[in-house]
Amino acid sequence: MDSSVHLKKEFYTVDLLLNSRAATAYTDGFILAWTKWEKQMRKLFTYLVYQSTSVAKDYVKITIANSRDLYAKNFMNGFDSLYQSKFDAILGDHFRKLWPKLCSIEKHRNKILHGLLTGQDLTRRELLRHTETVREWCRVLGERMCAEVGYDGLARNSLQKSTSVDLSSRLSCNLATIPELERFVGEIAQRKYRRYPPGQSRTAICANGK
């Protein structure tokens, strides 16, 4: 899987905006870039859920789609509950470098998306820098996850079974039935992303931890 090709395709529309002469090109490009990483995180979560269950893919999709309170940080928390290695550990130094920037950028994203003033008088250069930070995050996330779980969150089909013979042994949850799947997704929707304290089980919200 060539994650760099997938990243280029995913950000094609962002680059179209940035290279246009539209007055709001950099603002629009930034907002669109942000949706790319949110979608990438959702697809990574969906991919791991599908590895953890024998429930039909259409029902997996419907269950996730019907939960209105699932956001990128919920998906990160869900990843930690599904997989033996923590999300931030997989990204390593890149997480420590980029995540604080992303959290800061998110405050601007939220205000811009709702038509509010940021109070920062962001310049085109600053908006471009935000966009490139998001792109770098997506690149690192894609490369690390591709190496770790065999899927980068950028390729179109997230509801596919892994060809890796040992991925299932690294999963922390077994969501064998529809009620277990629904319970897991529902509880993930109620939690914000956080790093688990030493010694705390990451399978606490699994329907059936291995």
C-alpha positions in Angstrom: 0.0 0.0 0.0 1.5 3.3 -1.1 0.3 5.8 1.5 2.0 8.8 -0.3 -0.1 8.2 -3.4 -3.3 8.0 -1.3 -2.3 11.2 0.5 -1.8 13.1 -2.8 -5.2 12.0 -4.1 -6.9 12.9 -0.8 -5.4 16.4 -0.8 -6.0 17.0 -4.5 -9.0 19.2 -3.9 -7.2 21.1 -1.1 -4.4 21.9 -3.5 -6.9 23.1 -6.2 -8.2 25.6 -3.7 -4.8 26.7 -2.5 -3.7 27.3 -6.1 -6.9 29.1 -7.1 -7.3 32.9 -7.1 -10.4 32.8 -4.9 -10.4 35.4 -2.1 -11.1 32.7 0.5 -8.8 30.1 -1.0 -6.6 29.7 2.1 -9.5 29.7 4.5 -11.4 27.2 2.5 -8.3 25.0 1.9 -7.6 24.9 5.6 -11.2 23.8 6.5 -11.2 21.2 3.8 -7.8 19.8 5.0 -9.2 19.5 8.5 -12.0 17.3 7.3 -9.5 15.1 5.6 -7.8 14.1 8.9 -11.2 13.6 10.6 -12.3 11.3 7.8 -8.9 9.5 8.0 -9.4 8.8 11.7 -12.9 7.6 11.2 -11.8 5.2 8.5 -9.0 3.8 10.7 -11.5 3.2 13.5 -13.9 1.6 11.1 -11.2 -0.6 9.7 -10.2 -1.9 13.2 -13.8 -2.4 14.3 -14.3 -4.5 11.2 -11.3 -6.6 12.1 -12.7 -7.1 15.6 -16.2 -8.4 14.6 -18.0 -11.0 12.6 -20.9 -8.7 12.1 -21.7 -7.9 8.4 -19.9 -4.8 7.0 -23.2 -3.1 6.2 -24.3 -3.2 9.8 -20.9 -2.0 11.0 -21.3 1.0 8.7 -24.8 1.7 9.8 -23.9 1.4 13.5 -21.1 3.9 13.2 -23.1 6.3 11.0 -26.1 6.3 13.4 -24.0 7.5 16.3 -24.1 11.2 16.1 -21.6 11.9 18.8 -18.6 10.3 17.2 -15.8 12.7 16.4 -12.1 12.3 15.6 -11.0 12.2 19.3 -13.6 9.6 20.0 -12.2 7.5 17.2 -8.7 7.9 18.7 -10.0 6.7 22.0 -11.7 3.8 20.2 -8.5 2.9 18.5 -6.8 2.6 21.9 -9.5 0.3 23.1 -9.4 -1.9 20.0 -5.6 -2.3 19.6 -2.8 -3.5 21.8 -0.6 -0.5 21.1 -1.7 3.0 22.0 -2.3 5.5 19.3 0.2 8.1 20.5 2.9 5.3 21.0 2.5 4.3 17.3 3.1 7.8 16.1 5.9 8.3 18.6 7.8 11.6 18.5 5.6 12.8 15.7 2.6 12.7 18.0 4.4 14.8 20.7 5.4 17.3 18.0 2.2 17.6 16.0 -0.7 16.9 18.4 -0.3 20.1 20.5 -0.3 22.1 17.2 -3.3 20.3 16.0 -5.2 21.0 19.2 -4.3 24.7 18.9 -5.4 24.8 15.3 -8.7 23.1 16.1 -9.8 26.2 18.0 -9.4 28.3 14.9 -11.1 25.6 12.8 -14.2 25.6 15.1 -14.6 29.4 14.9 -14.0 29.6 11.2 -16.4 26.7 10.4 -19.2 28.4 12.3 -18.6 31.8 10.8 -17.1 33.4 13.9 -14.1 35.6 14.3 -11.0 33.9 15.6 -9.7 37.1 17.1 -6.3 36.3 15.7 -6.5 38.1 12.3 -5.0 35.0 10.7 -2.9 35.8 7.6 -2.8 33.7 4.4 0.6 32.5 5.5 -0.7 31.4 8.9 -3.7 29.6 7.3 -1.3 27.9 4.9 0.9 26.8 7.8 -2.1 25.3 9.5 -3.1 23.5 6.3 0.4 22.1 6.0 0.5 21.0 9.6 -2.7 19.0 9.0 -1.3 17.5 5.8 1.9 16.5 7.7 -0.3 14.9 10.4 -2.2 12.9 7.8 1.1 11.8 6.1 2.6 10.6 9.3 -0.6 8.9 10.5 -1.0 7.2 7.1 2.6 5.9 7.0 2.6 4.7 10.6 -0.8 3.0 10.5 0.0 1.4 7.2 3.1 -0.2 8.7 1.3 -1.1 12.0 -2.1 -2.4 10.9 -1.8 -2.6 7.1 -4.2 0.3 6.3 -3.5 4.1 6.2 -7.0 5.5 6.6 -6.7 7.2 3.2 -7.5 4.4 0.8 -11.2 4.4 -0.1 -12.4 1.1 1.3 -12.1 0.9 5.1 -14.5 -2.1 5.3 -12.0 -4.7 4.2 -10.6 -7.7 6.1 -6.8 -7.5 6.6 -4.6 -10.0 4.8 -2.2 -10.0 7.7 -2.2 -13.3 9.5 -1.2 -11.8 12.9 -3.3 -8.6 13.1 -6.1 -10.4 14.9 -3.7 -11.4 17.7 -3.0 -7.7 18.3 -6.6 -6.7 18.8 -7.9 -6.1 22.3 -11.7 -6.5 21.6 -13.9 -9.3 20.2 -17.2 -7.7 19.2 -18.8 -10.9 18.3 -22.5 -9.8 18.2 -24.5 -6.9 17.1 -25.4 -5.8 20.7 -21.7 -5.9 21.6 -20.8 -3.8 18.6 -23.6 -1.3 19.4 -22.6 -1.1 23.1 -18.9 -0.5 22.2 -19.6 2.2 19.7 -22.1 3.9 22.0 -19.6 4.0 24.9 -16.8 5.3 22.6 -19.2 8.2 21.6 -19.4 9.2 25.3 -15.6 9.5 25.8 -13.1 12.2 24.8 -9.6 11.2 23.8 -7.2 10.8 26.6 -4.0 9.0 27.4 -4.6 6.0 29.6 -2.8 6.2 33.0 -0.2 3.5 33.7 -1.8 0.3 34.7 -5.3 1.2 33.6 -6.9 -1.4 31.2 -7.6 -0.2 27.7 -10.2 -2.9 27.3 -12.4 -1.5 30.1 -15.0 -0.4 27.6 -14.8 -3.4 25.3 -17.8 -5.7 25.3 -15.4 -8.6 25.6 -11.7 -7.9 26.2 -9.3 -10.6 25.1 
